Amino acid sequence: DDLPAAHAPGATRIAGSPEELTDRLRQRIQAGPDRRPPPRAVGHYDIRRSSERLMDVYAYALDTAPPNRRAHS
């Protein structure tokens, strides 16, 4: 919900019931393989991006430059 639908084309919204999840998974399996390029949402949730943001929070809290920025200055 925090990203536009265009960032994850082909994504399926599921309400959350086990029956709906089972039904959707069966549909996907029956449809066969479907290779697509990684959507833009992958970059948004990339662990590297998340860790850099976390280090920025620590640097701000400690009032220092983040390690990745110190290494390049």
Backbone as CSV, one residue per row, in Angstrom:
resi,resn,N_x,N_y,N_z,CA_x,CA_y,CA_z,C_x,C_y,C_z
1,ASP,0.804,-1.207,0.000,0.000,0.000,0.000,0.844,1.266,0.000
2,ASP,2.107,1.159,0.389,2.933,2.361,0.477,3.610,2.723,-0.837
3,LEU,3.440,1.910,-1.875,4.027,2.195,-3.190,2.932,2.180,-4.253
4,PRO,3.122,2.938,-5.330,2.154,2.887,-6.430,2.114,1.488,-7.051
5,ALA,0.965,1.101,-7.566,0.801,-0.227,-8.170,1.793,-0.457,-9.303
6,ALA,2.185,0.591,-10.007,3.124,0.459,-11.126,4.509,-0.006,-10.672
7,HIS,4.820,0.135,-9.396,6.129,-0.290,-8.885,6.205,-1.801,-8.683
8,ALA,5.060,-2.473,-8.725,5.034,-3.933,-8.570,4.009,-4.532,-9.531
9,PRO,4.256,-4.400,-10.845,3.290,-4.937,-11.806,3.130,-6.446,-11.643
10,GLY,1.907,-6.908,-11.746,1.635,-8.331,-11.588,1.415,-8.756,-10.148
11,ALA,1.591,-7.837,-9.205,1.363,-8.171,-7.796,-0.126,-8.408,-7.574
12,THR,-0.433,-9.260,-6.631,-1.818,-9.588,-6.324,-2.105,-9.211,-4.883
13,ARG,-3.151,-8.429,-4.685,-3.561,-8.060,-3.320,-4.444,-9.179,-2.770
14,ILE,-4.135,-9.617,-1.577,-4.888,-10.684,-0.923,-5.398,-10.148,0.406
15,ALA,-6.687,-10.379,0.675,-7.309,-9.854,1.893,-6.723,-10.474,3.154
16,GLY,-6.272,-11.706,3.079,-5.609,-12.277,4.238,-6.149,-13.597,4.728
17,SER,-7.257,-14.077,4.179,-7.771,-15.362,4.663,-6.935,-16.504,4.096
18,PRO,-6.765,-17.566,4.861,-6.004,-18.715,4.355,-6.622,-19.298,3.082
19,GLU,-7.950,-19.285,3.003,-8.627,-19.824,1.821,-8.302,-19.008,0.578
20,GLU,-8.314,-17.691,0.715,-7.997,-16.841,-0.436,-6.539,-17.026,-0.860
21,LEU,-5.645,-17.098,0.098,-4.234,-17.316,-0.218,-4.050,-18.644,-0.949
22,THR,-4.686,-19.697,-0.441,-4.597,-21.010,-1.083,-5.134,-20.958,-2.506
23,ASP,-6.273,-20.309,-2.698,-6.880,-20.194,-4.026,-5.964,-19.445,-4.992
24,ARG,-5.404,-18.325,-4.545,-4.509,-17.537,-5.409,-3.242,-18.305,-5.752
25,LEU,-2.693,-19.019,-4.789,-1.492,-19.814,-5.058,-1.784,-20.919,-6.067
26,ARG,-2.931,-21.557,-5.929,-3.308,-22.597,-6.904,-3.440,-22.004,-8.306
27,GLN,-4.051,-20.823,-8.403,-4.196,-20.164,-9.704,-2.831,-19.896,-10.326
28,ARG,-1.900,-19.403,-9.518,-0.547,-19.116,-10.026,0.160,-20.384,-10.482
29,ILE,0.028,-21.443,-9.713,0.673,-22.710,-10.073,0.090,-23.248,-11.374
30,GLN,-1.224,-23.201,-11.503,-1.879,-23.706,-12.714,-1.543,-22.865,-13.941
31,ALA,-1.292,-21.594,-13.758,-0.969,-20.709,-14.884,0.422,-21.000,-15.448
32,GLY,1.264,-21.647,-14.680,2.615,-21.956,-15.147,3.587,-20.825,-14.871
33,PRO,4.865,-21.049,-15.211,5.906,-20.053,-14.923,5.672,-18.735,-15.669
34,ASP,6.063,-17.668,-15.027,5.913,-16.333,-15.614,7.092,-15.479,-15.156
35,ARG,8.185,-15.491,-15.920,9.385,-14.724,-15.552,9.216,-13.283,-15.981
36,ARG,9.443,-12.397,-15.056,9.376,-10.958,-15.321,10.629,-10.311,-14.758
37,PRO,10.985,-9.152,-15.287,12.119,-8.446,-14.683,11.737,-7.970,-13.280
38,PRO,12.715,-7.813,-12.395,12.400,-7.344,-11.041,11.695,-5.987,-11.093
39,PRO,10.607,-5.828,-10.361,9.890,-4.552,-10.353,10.635,-3.494,-9.542
40,ARG,10.241,-2.246,-9.716,10.876,-1.137,-8.994,10.755,-1.290,-7.484
41,ALA,9.720,-1.972,-7.022,9.523,-2.150,-5.581,10.695,-2.882,-4.934
42,VAL,11.387,-3.713,-5.690,12.541,-4.445,-5.151,13.586,-3.465,-4.624
43,GLY,13.859,-2.418,-5.371,14.825,-1.417,-4.926,14.383,-0.695,-3.670
44,HIS,13.074,-0.487,-3.547,12.538,0.211,-2.379,12.771,-0.601,-1.104
45,TYR,12.668,-1.912,-1.214,12.817,-2.779,-0.050,14.183,-3.456,0.023
46,ASP,15.124,-3.032,-0.786,16.473,-3.602,-0.812,17.140,-3.437,0.554
47,ILE,17.757,-4.502,1.054,18.398,-4.467,2.371,19.520,-3.435,2.420
48,ARG,20.213,-3.226,1.309,21.286,-2.228,1.276,20.708,-0.835,1.543
49,ARG,19.614,-0.518,0.878,18.969,0.784,1.078,18.498,0.925,2.525
50,SER,17.889,-0.132,3.048,17.399,-0.092,4.427,18.535,0.088,5.424
51,SER,19.649,-0.612,5.209,20.765,-0.501,6.150,21.403,0.885,6.084
52,GLU,21.481,1.463,4.892,22.026,2.821,4.779,21.135,3.819,5.512
53,ARG,19.841,3.654,5.390,18.918,4.554,6.092,19.038,4.388,7.602
54,LEU,19.203,3.137,8.052,19.368,2.890,9.481,20.654,3.524,9.998
55,MET,21.740,3.398,9.239,23.003,4.016,9.644,22.877,5.534,9.702
56,ASP,22.089,6.108,8.801,21.844,7.550,8.843,21.120,7.944,10.129
57,VAL,20.186,7.106,10.565,19.471,7.379,11.817,20.451,7.356,12.988
58,TYR,21.311,6.335,13.031,22.309,6.258,14.102,23.258,7.456,14.058
59,ALA,23.697,7.819,12.880,24.610,8.957,12.751,23.939,10.237,13.225
60,TYR,22.687,10.407,12.870,21.951,11.595,13.308,21.821,11.590,14.832
61,ALA,21.501,10.414,15.389,21.338,10.313,16.842,22.645,10.590,17.574
62,LEU,23.760,10.202,16.967,25.066,10.412,17.594,25.749,11.682,17.111
63,ASP,25.081,12.382,16.190,25.593,13.633,15.622,26.955,13.438,14.955
64,THR,27.072,12.377,14.154,28.295,12.114,13.389,27.921,11.831,11.940
65,ALA,28.915,11.832,11.083,28.672,11.471,9.682,28.504,9.958,9.587
66,PRO,27.577,9.468,8.755,27.423,8.018,8.591,28.714,7.385,8.089
67,PRO,29.008,6.140,8.479,30.256,5.479,8.076,30.472,5.463,6.569
68,ASN,29.425,5.218,5.794,29.611,5.152,4.344,30.019,6.509,3.778
69,ARG,29.632,7.568,4.396,30.016,8.897,3.921,31.409,9.276,4.433
70,ARG,31.747,8.831,5.662,33.076,9.116,6.200,34.150,8.430,5.375
71,ALA,33.866,7.224,4.912,34.853,6.458,4.151,35.174,7.112,2.819
72,HIS,34.258,7.908,2.294,34.449,8.516,0.979,34.871,9.978,1.047
73,SER,35.089,10.499,2.237,35.465,11.921,2.316,36.943,12.107,2.551
